[in-house]
Amino acid sequence: MLGAPTIDAPRNQAPQRVVLGRVVGAHALKGEVRVRWLGDGPEHLLDATALWLGSDPEGVGGRPVRLSGARTGRPGELLLRLEGVADRDAAEALRGGYLTAEAQALPTLPEGEHYWFELVGCRVEDTHGEPLGTVTEIWETGAHDVLVIEGTDGLRRLVPTADDLLKEVDSDGRRIVIEVIPGLLDPV
């Protein structure tokens, strides 16, 4: 599974745009911005053909921006030059902004792999078709990513994305089927 938070979509449908990075500050004096890339690496951000910069990851919109340069920075960060950002003050004014791109512009993943944004908002059911809740977020833990499922009872449950538990993932149909084993659905 590959991470990337989402914006611009109700909880029951896939987003139209995904957040690829967040501006965490200015670098030097000539307008470079420090951007913490989100997901498994900076490639999606660097390869994006069209980017938007907005102030709210839950909001719609933002303004189109164009990269004029990029290089590595601190671990997990890129130093980006954005057209029209010429000095440190202009770069600092962008702090906290989110860089987004169209979801359909991301590369197709191999069979069995999914972007996080494709799973957040999916309804979850057991192998008997009983509804269990909705994926509200995904945590990266090292061994397996963990789905945070808000149950139909309002409680949250954590389900690892292990192959033996996830029986079906239909991101287009916004549905995940899991194998329930004893203790798996204990609330957190």
Order of alpha helices (4+ residues) and beta strands (2+ residues): beta-beta-beta-alpha-beta-beta-beta-beta-alpha-beta-alpha-beta-beta-beta-beta-beta-beta
